Amino acid sequence: MPYLAILVLAVSGLNVFVVLTVGILLAGIVSLTSVADYELTTFGQDIYAGFGNMQEIFLLSMLIGGLSELMRQQGGLAYLTKLVSKMIRTFGSKHDKTSSRRASQFGIAGLVSMVNLCTANNTVAIIVSGSVAKEVADEHQVAPRRSASLLDIYSCVVQGILPYGAQVLLLGSVFELSPFEVVGHSYYCFSLAITAVLAIMIKQQNGTQSAVERADA
């Protein structure tokens, strides 16, 4: 029930912190009502244990936040913005909003993919390239949720096929496989990449486009 509730609430667009809080409460209710000798104190201990397991992510987020600001101060993010904008101008069209919007989406996908190749961490790639992607999306009228989806999708695609990625190395070490053998059988990542490309290429719904055009007007 907690997993299903989180999925439904997340798809409905509810705030992520509210979704996670509801998931924790539901997990506690299920445990208290169905698990023998499970008490509120045990529930509190489980929450504390989960918080302890997230400490590495907290530290990583703070360090990456500092790294992103350093990149901005030193001109790294500006360079990425120019690189993506150049690609959009090359493949887009000033007279065709649909073509320009499509090129900008490919630019966002290429941006996060390039950052992930260098960092080998999809979380880091999303955080570092997030501000640039937002700037590109705002300039070329890409919906925020679509831009965020592209960041998430392509960072995961690249992460899943990197032979030096943490997940691939861990899987290879557990099952005594070569990282290249693991990558060669990552069918989900390849399918996800192809599906995302098709989603970009297919013309967006008229309702979405008209809303954007009304905003411009």
N, C-alpha and C positions, 0 to 999 in steps of 0.2 A: 504493500500500500504506500509506504513512503516514497519508493522509487517512482511509482505511477503518478503520485501527486506532484512530485518535483517535475516530472516530464510535462504533465498537463499545464501546470502553472508557468513553467518556463516558456512553453510554446505560446501561451496566452499573452506573454509580454509583461508579466508582473516583475517588479523590482527583484534583482537577484538576491539581495539580502533578506527580503521577505520570503522568497522561495526557500532559501537555505534554512531559515528559522523555522518555517512550517515543516520542513523535512525532518529537522532535529526533534521537534515536538511530537510529530507523528511517530517517529522511530521510538521515542521514549514511551508514548502511550501504548504502542503495540507490545513493547517489551514488558511494561508493567502489567499488562492485562493477560499476556500469553506465556510468559517465561516464569517458571517457578523460582521463588526466592529472589526475584529481581525487585529491588527497592529504589526509592528516590536517591539514596546515597550512592548506589551502584550506577544509576543514571548520571549523577554528577561526576563520578569518577570516569565514566566513559567519555563524557564531554571534555573533561580535563585531558584525558589521554589523546583525544582527537586534536585538541588545541596544541598539545606538545608535538604531535606529528606534523603540524603545519608550521612549526617554528622556522624550518629551513626555507619554506616558501616566503614567510614574512621577511627574513633576512635577504633572500634573493630579490624580492620586490624592492626593498630599500636600496640595495646596491645597484640594481638595474635602473631605478629611478635616478640615482646620482650619475650613473653612466650616460643615461639619455640626456640629462642636462649638460653634462660635459661635452657630449657630441654636438648639442645645439650651440653652446658657447664657442666651440672651435670650428663651427661651420660644417660639421658632418651632415646634419639633417638638412641644411640648405643645399648641400651637394646632392643628396638623395632626391630632394624635391625637384631640382633642376633636371636630374637624370630621368626621373619619371615624367616630368612635363615635356621633355624633349621627345620621349617615346610616344607620348600621347599626341603631340603635334605631328609626328611622323606618320602614325597610323590612323589618326583621327581626321576630322574635317571641320573647319570653322562654319561651314554652311549646313552641316547635317548634325543636329544635336544628338541623334541616336548613335551615329558613328563615333562622335566624340565621347559620349557617355560610355560606349562599349570599350573604346580604347583606354579610357581612364580606369575602368574596372580591371582590364588586363595589366595596366600599370601598377595598380594596387597589389594585384596578385604577384606580379614580378618583384615588386619591392619587398614584400614580406618573405618571399622565397629566397631572394638574394641575402637578406639579413639572416635568415635561418641557416643558410649554407655556411655563413661565416661564424655563427654563434653555436650551432648545433643544439639549439634549445628553442622550442616553439613559443614558450612563455616569454622568453627574452625577446624573440623576434617580434611578437605582437606589441610588447610594451615600447620597444625602440621605434618601430615603424608606425605606431598608432597615430602620433601627431601629424606625421607627413601624410598618411592615408586620409585623415580627416580634412586636411587642407586641400588635397586633391579632390576628394569627394565633394566638398563644398563648392569648389571652383567649377566643377564639371557636372554638378547637379545629380550626383549619385546619392541615393537614399542612405541615411546613416546605418540602418540595419543591414543593408546590402553590403556596404563597405566593411562593416564589422564581420559579416559572414565570410567575406572573401579573405580577410585577415586570418580568421580562425581556420578556414578550410585549407588554404594553401600552406600555412605554417605546419599544419598536421600532415599534409601530403608530403612535404619535403622532409619533415622529421621522420616519417615512416620509411623513407627510402635512403636515408643517410647511413652508410655503413659504419660511420664513426659516431652515430647518435647513441645516446644513453640507452634507449629502449632496445635498439637492435643489438648493441653490445651485451646488454643484460640477457636478452633472449638467447643469443648465441652461446654465452657462457653457461647458461643453465642447461641447455640441450646439447652442448658441445657441437655447435654448428658454426660454419664460417659466416661472418656478417654478410658477405655477398650472397650466400645461399638464402639467408633470411630475407634480404632485400628482394631477391628474385621471386620470392613467393608472397610478397606483400600486395596481393591482388586488390585488397580493399583500397589502398592508397591510390593505385593506378585508376581504379574505377571511379573513385571520388574526384580525381583530377579531371577525368574525361567528362564526368557529369557536370562539374563546375564550369568547364569550358563551354559545354552545350547551353548551360543556363545563361552564360554571358552572351553567347551568340544569338540565342532566341530573342526576338523582339519582346520588350517588356509590355505588360498590359497597358492598354490605352488609358485606364484610370490612373495609373501611376504617372504616366507621362503628362496627362492633362493637368494633374495636380501640380507637377513641377512647373509646367508652363504657366499655370495661373499664378504661382508664386513669383515667377519672373515678371509677369505683367504687373 
